[in-house]
């Protein structure tokens, strides 16, 4: 099926996967620097999100070594300056981050777009009401997937039967597929009709302690230009729709069915 004029990937039915391969989803919006966010703790912002994001920590201007106790990290941050603030859910599976030039929402437990918007919308509304950015300079939505064959009962199945041949490259050739230990690619695409751009990173990778190589598909949709704050929601909805179509385009019917899809209206 051909892609629609305002989309890059062909249309496909909307589904959610019972065995979804998503590792995280991140939305970030950037705006011209607002010094008030850096100059004073965002206490009013915290009150707007604290019911669902009760834990908070600070982002220092310099990266600290791993393993530094939180108390010491906060003391060091107080001395060298604060870059921003993170607000976490109780299970630490979702985070809102705000700095003087961006706001982002990250989740490691994505279920569906409507649920993600229920986290994003209050944070975005608080930003607009409390700090009133004039416009956004970048709007981005990123989906990171790790397809682990052992998790979906496809051990021993070749990647050439699970992913479309157009993106496999050398993996589409049996001699290469049987012996490759590393293969990664990056693609940057301009979406037609002023729809922004897409940066794709995909290839073989290791997830956790799984001895079987996984296939990683990372799709970062973004729009790098001045955009009215009132248009952000519609752009993100479109990026979400394209991400779903893009993932479905990447995979074969066999993998699609093994992920146990449920149709959505």
C-alpha positions as a Markdown table, in Angstrom:
| # | Residue | x | y | z |
|---|---|---|---|---|
| 1 | Unk | 0.0 | 0.0 | 0.0 |
| 2 | Unk | 1.4 | 3.4 | -0.9 |
| 3 | Unk | 2.0 | 6.1 | 1.7 |
| 4 | Unk | -0.5 | 8.9 | 2.0 |
| 5 | Unk | 0.7 | 12.3 | 0.8 |
| 6 | Unk | 1.3 | 13.7 | 4.2 |
| 7 | Unk | 2.8 | 10.6 | 5.7 |
| 8 | Unk | 6.1 | 8.8 | 5.0 |
| 9 | Unk | 5.1 | 5.2 | 5.8 |
| 10 | Unk | 2.1 | 3.4 | 4.3 |
| 11 | Unk | -1.2 | 3.3 | 6.3 |
| 12 | Unk | -1.7 | 0.4 | 8.5 |
| 13 | Unk | -4.4 | -0.5 | 11.2 |
| 14 | Unk | -3.7 | 0.8 | 14.6 |
| 15 | Unk | -2.8 | -1.9 | 17.1 |
| 16 | Unk | -1.3 | -2.5 | 20.5 |
| 17 | Unk | 1.0 | -5.4 | 21.1 |
| 18 | Unk | 0.6 | -7.7 | 24.1 |
| 19 | Unk | 4.4 | -8.6 | 23.7 |
| 20 | Unk | 5.5 | -5.1 | 22.7 |
| 21 | Unk | 9.2 | -4.6 | 22.2 |
| 22 | Unk | 9.4 | -1.0 | 23.4 |
| 23 | Unk | 12.1 | -0.2 | 25.9 |
| 24 | Unk | 11.3 | 3.5 | 26.2 |
| 25 | Unk | 9.4 | 6.4 | 24.7 |
| 26 | Unk | 10.6 | 10.0 | 25.0 |
| 27 | Unk | 9.0 | 13.3 | 24.1 |
| 28 | Unk | 11.0 | 16.5 | 24.2 |
| 29 | Unk | 10.1 | 20.1 | 23.4 |
| 30 | Unk | 12.7 | 22.8 | 23.3 |
| 31 | Unk | 12.2 | 26.6 | 23.6 |
| 32 | Unk | 14.2 | 29.7 | 23.9 |
| 33 | Unk | 16.0 | 29.9 | 27.3 |
| 34 | Unk | 13.9 | 31.0 | 30.2 |
| 35 | Unk | 16.2 | 32.1 | 33.0 |
| 36 | Unk | 13.5 | 32.0 | 35.7 |
| 37 | Unk | 13.5 | 28.1 | 35.5 |
| 38 | Unk | 17.2 | 28.1 | 36.2 |
| 39 | Unk | 17.2 | 30.9 | 38.8 |
| 40 | Unk | 14.6 | 29.5 | 41.1 |
| 41 | Unk | 13.3 | 26.0 | 42.0 |
| 42 | Unk | 10.1 | 25.2 | 40.0 |
| 43 | Unk | 8.0 | 24.7 | 43.1 |
| 44 | Unk | 4.7 | 25.6 | 41.4 |
| 45 | Unk | 5.5 | 23.3 | 38.5 |
| 46 | Unk | 6.1 | 20.5 | 41.0 |
| 47 | Unk | 2.7 | 21.1 | 42.6 |
| 48 | Unk | 1.1 | 20.6 | 39.3 |
| 49 | Unk | 2.7 | 17.1 | 38.7 |
| 50 | Unk | 3.5 | 15.9 | 42.2 |
| 51 | Unk | 0.4 | 13.7 | 42.6 |
| 52 | Unk | 1.7 | 11.3 | 39.9 |
| 53 | Unk | 5.4 | 12.2 | 40.0 |
| 54 | Unk | 6.2 | 12.5 | 43.8 |
| 55 | Unk | 10.0 | 12.1 | 43.6 |
| 56 | Unk | 12.4 | 14.8 | 42.5 |
| 57 | Unk | 16.1 | 15.2 | 41.9 |
| 58 | Unk | 18.3 | 17.8 | 40.3 |
| 59 | Unk | 20.3 | 17.7 | 37.1 |
| 60 | Unk | 23.7 | 19.2 | 37.6 |
| 61 | Unk | 25.5 | 21.3 | 35.1 |
| 62 | Unk | 28.3 | 18.6 | 34.9 |
| 63 | Unk | 27.9 | 14.9 | 34.7 |
| 64 | Unk | 28.8 | 13.1 | 37.9 |
| 65 | Unk | 30.4 | 9.6 | 38.1 |
| 66 | Unk | 28.1 | 6.6 | 38.4 |
| 67 | Unk | 27.6 | 5.4 | 42.0 |
| 68 | Unk | 27.8 | 8.8 | 43.7 |
| 69 | Unk | 25.3 | 8.8 | 46.6 |
| 70 | Unk | 22.3 | 11.0 | 46.0 |
| 71 | Unk | 23.0 | 13.2 | 49.1 |
| 72 | Unk | 26.6 | 13.9 | 47.8 |
| 73 | Unk | 25.3 | 14.5 | 44.3 |
| 74 | Unk | 22.8 | 17.1 | 45.5 |
| 75 | Unk | 25.6 | 18.8 | 47.6 |
| 76 | Unk | 27.9 | 19.0 | 44.6 |
| 77 | Unk | 25.0 | 20.2 | 42.4 |
| 78 | Unk | 24.4 | 23.0 | 44.9 |
| 79 | Unk | 28.0 | 24.1 | 44.4 |
| 80 | Unk | 28.4 | 23.8 | 40.7 |
| 81 | Unk | 24.9 | 24.8 | 39.6 |
| 82 | Unk | 21.6 | 23.2 | 38.6 |
| 83 | Unk | 20.8 | 22.4 | 35.0 |
| 84 | Unk | 17.3 | 21.3 | 35.6 |
| 85 | Unk | 15.0 | 19.1 | 37.6 |
| 86 | Unk | 13.6 | 15.5 | 37.2 |
| 87 | Unk | 10.3 | 14.4 | 38.6 |
| 88 | Unk | 9.8 | 10.6 | 38.9 |
| 89 | Unk | 6.8 | 8.3 | 39.4 |
| 90 | Unk | 6.9 | 6.2 | 42.5 |
| 91 | Unk | 8.1 | 3.1 | 40.5 |
| 92 | Unk | 10.7 | 5.2 | 38.6 |
| 93 | Unk | 9.3 | 4.0 | 35.3 |
| 94 | Unk | 8.4 | 7.5 | 34.1 |
| 95 | Unk | 10.2 | 10.9 | 34.4 |
| 96 | Unk | 9.4 | 14.5 | 33.6 |
| 97 | Unk | 12.5 | 16.7 | 33.1 |
| 98 | Unk | 12.5 | 20.5 | 32.9 |
| 99 | Unk | 15.3 | 22.8 | 32.3 |
| 100 | Unk | 15.7 | 26.5 | 31.2 |
| 101 | Unk | 15.4 | 25.4 | 27.6 |
| 102 | Unk | 13.5 | 22.1 | 27.4 |
| 103 | Unk | 10.9 | 19.9 | 28.9 |
| 104 | Unk | 10.7 | 16.1 | 28.3 |
| 105 | Unk | 8.6 | 13.1 | 29.4 |
| 106 | Unk | 10.2 | 9.6 | 29.4 |
| 107 | Unk | 8.5 | 6.3 | 30.1 |
| 108 | Unk | 9.9 | 2.8 | 30.3 |
| 109 | Unk | 6.4 | 1.3 | 30.6 |
| 110 | Unk | 4.6 | 2.5 | 27.5 |
| 111 | Unk | 1.2 | 1.0 | 26.8 |
| 112 | Unk | -0.6 | 3.3 | 24.4 |
| 113 | Unk | -0.5 | 6.9 | 23.2 |
| 114 | Unk | -3.5 | 8.1 | 25.1 |
| 115 | Unk | -1.9 | 7.0 | 28.4 |
| 116 | Unk | 1.3 | 8.7 | 27.5 |
| 117 | Unk | -0.6 | 11.9 | 26.7 |
| 118 | Unk | -2.1 | 11.8 | 30.2 |
| 119 | Unk | 1.4 | 12.2 | 31.6 |
| 120 | Unk | 2.5 | 14.7 | 29.0 |
| 121 | Unk | -0.4 | 17.1 | 28.9 |
| 122 | Unk | -0.4 | 18.2 | 32.6 |
| 123 | Unk | 3.4 | 18.9 | 32.4 |
| 124 | Unk | 3.0 | 20.8 | 29.1 |
| 125 | Unk | 0.1 | 22.8 | 30.5 |
| 126 | Unk | 2.1 | 23.7 | 33.6 |
| 127 | Unk | 5.0 | 24.8 | 31.5 |
| 128 | Unk | 2.8 | 27.0 | 29.3 |
| 129 | Unk | 0.9 | 28.6 | 32.2 |
| 130 | Unk | 3.8 | 29.2 | 34.5 |
| 131 | Unk | 6.6 | 30.1 | 32.2 |
| 132 | Unk | 4.8 | 31.1 | 28.9 |
| 133 | Unk | 7.5 | 30.1 | 26.3 |
| 134 | Unk | 7.0 | 32.2 | 23.2 |
| 135 | Unk | 7.3 | 29.2 | 20.8 |
| 136 | Unk | 9.0 | 25.9 | 20.5 |
| 137 | Unk | 12.3 | 25.5 | 18.6 |
| 138 | Unk | 12.2 | 21.7 | 18.4 |
| 139 | Unk | 9.5 | 19.1 | 18.9 |
| 140 | Unk | 10.6 | 15.5 | 19.1 |
| 141 | Unk | 9.1 | 12.1 | 19.8 |
| 142 | Unk | 11.3 | 9.0 | 20.0 |
| 143 | Unk | 10.4 | 5.3 | 20.2 |
| 144 | Unk | 13.1 | 2.7 | 21.1 |
| 145 | Unk | 12.4 | -1.0 | 20.4 |
| 146 | Unk | 14.4 | -4.1 | 21.2 |
| 147 | Unk | 13.1 | -7.2 | 19.5 |
| 148 | Unk | 14.2 | -10.3 | 21.5 |
| 149 | Unk | 13.3 | -13.5 | 19.8 |
| 150 | Unk | 13.5 | -15.5 | 23.1 |
| 151 | Unk | 10.7 | -13.3 | 24.6 |
| 152 | Unk | 8.2 | -14.1 | 21.8 |
| 153 | Unk | 8.8 | -17.7 | 21.1 |
| 154 | Unk | 10.9 | -17.2 | 18.0 |
| 155 | Unk | 14.2 | -18.6 | 19.0 |
| 156 | Unk | 16.0 | -20.0 | 15.9 |
| 157 | Unk | 13.9 | -17.9 | 13.5 |
| 158 | Unk | 16.1 | -15.9 | 11.1 |
| 159 | Unk | 15.9 | -12.2 | 11.0 |
| 160 | Unk | 15.2 | -12.5 | 7.3 |
| 161 | Unk | 11.9 | -14.0 | 8.1 |
| 162 | Unk | 11.0 | -11.4 | 10.7 |
| 163 | Unk | 12.1 | -8.1 | 9.1 |
| 164 | Unk | 11.5 | -6.7 | 5.7 |
| 165 | Unk | 14.3 | -7.3 | 3.2 |
| 166 | Unk | 14.7 | -3.6 | 2.3 |
| 167 | Unk | 16.2 | -2.8 | 5.7 |
| 168 | Unk | 18.2 | -5.9 | 6.3 |
| 169 | Unk | 21.2 | -5.2 | 4.0 |
| 170 | Unk | 23.7 | -8.0 | 4.4 |
| 171 | Unk | 21.5 | -9.8 | 6.9 |
| 172 | Unk | 19.3 | -10.7 | 4.0 |
| 173 | Unk | 22.1 | -13.0 | 2.6 |
| 174 | Unk | 22.3 | -16.4 | 4.4 |
| 175 | Unk | 26.1 | -16.5 | 4.5 |
| 176 | Unk | 26.1 | -13.1 | 6.3 |
| 177 | Unk | 23.1 | -13.7 | 8.5 |
| 178 | Unk | 24.7 | -17.0 | 9.8 |
| 179 | Unk | 27.9 | -15.3 | 10.8 |
| 180 | Unk | 27.3 | -11.6 | 11.5 |
| 181 | Unk | 27.9 | -10.5 | 15.1 |
| 182 | Unk | 27.4 | -6.8 | 14.6 |
| 183 | Unk | 25.5 | -4.7 | 12.1 |
| 184 | Unk | 24.1 | -1.2 | 12.6 |
| 185 | Unk | 22.7 | 1.5 | 10.4 |
| 186 | Unk | 21.6 | 5.1 | 10.7 |
| 187 | Unk | 19.2 | 6.8 | 8.3 |
| 188 | Unk | 18.0 | 10.5 | 8.3 |
| 189 | Unk | 14.9 | 11.2 | 6.4 |
| 190 | Unk | 13.1 | 14.4 | 5.5 |
| 191 | Unk | 9.3 | 13.9 | 5.8 |
| 192 | Unk | 7.5 | 15.4 | 2.8 |
| 193 | Unk | 5.4 | 18.5 | 2.9 |
| 194 | Unk | 7.1 | 20.2 | 5.9 |
| 195 | Unk | 6.4 | 17.3 | 8.2 |
| 196 | Unk | 9.7 | 17.4 | 10.0 |
| 197 | Unk | 12.3 | 14.7 | 9.8 |
| 198 | Unk | 13.1 | 11.2 | 11.1 |
| 199 | Unk | 16.3 | 9.7 | 12.4 |
| 200 | Unk | 16.4 | 5.9 | 12.4 |
| 201 | Unk | 19.0 | 3.8 | 14.1 |
| 202 | Unk | 18.6 | 0.0 | 13.7 |
| 203 | Unk | 20.6 | -3.1 | 13.8 |
| 204 | Unk | 21.8 | -6.0 | 16.0 |
| 205 | Unk | 22.4 | -5.4 | 19.7 |
| 206 | Unk | 22.6 | -7.1 | 23.1 |
| 207 | Unk | 19.8 | -6.6 | 25.7 |
| 208 | Unk | 20.5 | -7.5 | 29.3 |
| 209 | Unk | 21.9 | -11.0 | 29.7 |
| 210 | Unk | 20.2 | -12.5 | 26.7 |
| 211 | Unk | 22.8 | -14.4 | 24.8 |
| 212 | Unk | 20.8 | -14.2 | 21.6 |
| 213 | Unk | 21.3 | -10.9 | 19.7 |
| 214 | Unk | 18.3 | -8.6 | 19.6 |
| 215 | Unk | 17.3 | -6.3 | 16.8 |
| 216 | Unk | 17.1 | -2.7 | 17.8 |
| 217 | Unk | 14.8 | -0.2 | 16.1 |
| 218 | Unk | 15.0 | 3.4 | 17.3 |
| 219 | Unk | 12.9 | 6.0 | 15.5 |
| 220 | Unk | 13.3 | 9.7 | 16.5 |
| 221 | Unk | 10.7 | 12.0 | 14.8 |
| 222 | Unk | 11.4 | 15.7 | 15.1 |
| 223 | Unk | 10.6 | 19.1 | 13.8 |
| 224 | Unk | 13.5 | 21.6 | 14.1 |
| 225 | Unk | 11.9 | 25.0 | 13.4 |
| 226 | Unk | 9.9 | 27.7 | 15.1 |
| 227 | Unk | 6.5 | 26.3 | 16.0 |
| 228 | Unk | 3.6 | 27.9 | 17.9 |
| 229 | Unk | 3.0 | 26.3 | 21.2 |
| 230 | Unk | -0.7 | 25.7 | 20.3 |
| 231 | Unk | 0.5 | 23.4 | 17.5 |
| 232 | Unk | 2.6 | 21.0 | 19.5 |
| 233 | Unk | -0.1 | 18.5 | 20.4 |
| 234 | Unk | -1.2 | 18.0 | 16.7 |
| 235 | Unk | 2.4 | 17.5 | 15.7 |
| 236 | Unk | 3.0 | 14.9 | 18.4 |
| 237 | Unk | -0.2 | 13.1 | 17.5 |
| 238 | Unk | 1.1 | 12.9 | 13.9 |
| 239 | Unk | 4.5 | 11.7 | 15.0 |
| 240 | Unk | 2.9 | 9.0 | 17.1 |
| 241 | Unk | 0.8 | 7.8 | 14.1 |
| 242 | Unk | 3.9 | 7.7 | 11.9 |
| 243 | Unk | 5.9 | 5.8 | 14.5 |
| 244 | Unk | 3.2 | 3.1 | 14.6 |
| 245 | Unk | 3.1 | 2.8 | 10.8 |
| 246 | Unk | 6.9 | 2.9 | 10.7 |
| 247 | Unk | 7.3 | 0.0 | 13.1 |
| 248 | Unk | 4.7 | -2.0 | 11.2 |
| 249 | Unk | 6.5 | -1.3 | 7.9 |
| 250 | Unk | 9.8 | -2.7 | 9.4 |
| 251 | Unk | 8.4 | -6.1 | 10.4 |
| 252 | Unk | 6.9 | -9.1 | 8.5 |
| 253 | Unk | 3.5 | -10.6 | 9.2 |
| 254 | Unk | 5.1 | -13.4 | 11.1 |
| 255 | Unk | 6.7 | -11.1 | 13.6 |
| 256 | Unk | 3.6 | -8.9 | 13.7 |
| 257 | Unk | 1.4 | -11.9 | 14.7 |
| 258 | Unk | 4.0 | -13.2 | 17.2 |
| 259 | Unk | 3.8 | -9.9 | 19.1 |
| 260 | Unk | 0.1 | -10.6 | 19.6 |
| 261 | Unk | -1.6 | -7.5 | 18.2 |
| 262 | Unk | -5.0 | -6.1 | 19.3 |
| 263 | Unk | -6.8 | -3.8 | 17.0 |
| 264 | Unk | -7.6 | -0.2 | 18.2 |
| 265 | Unk | -10.1 | 2.1 | 16.7 |
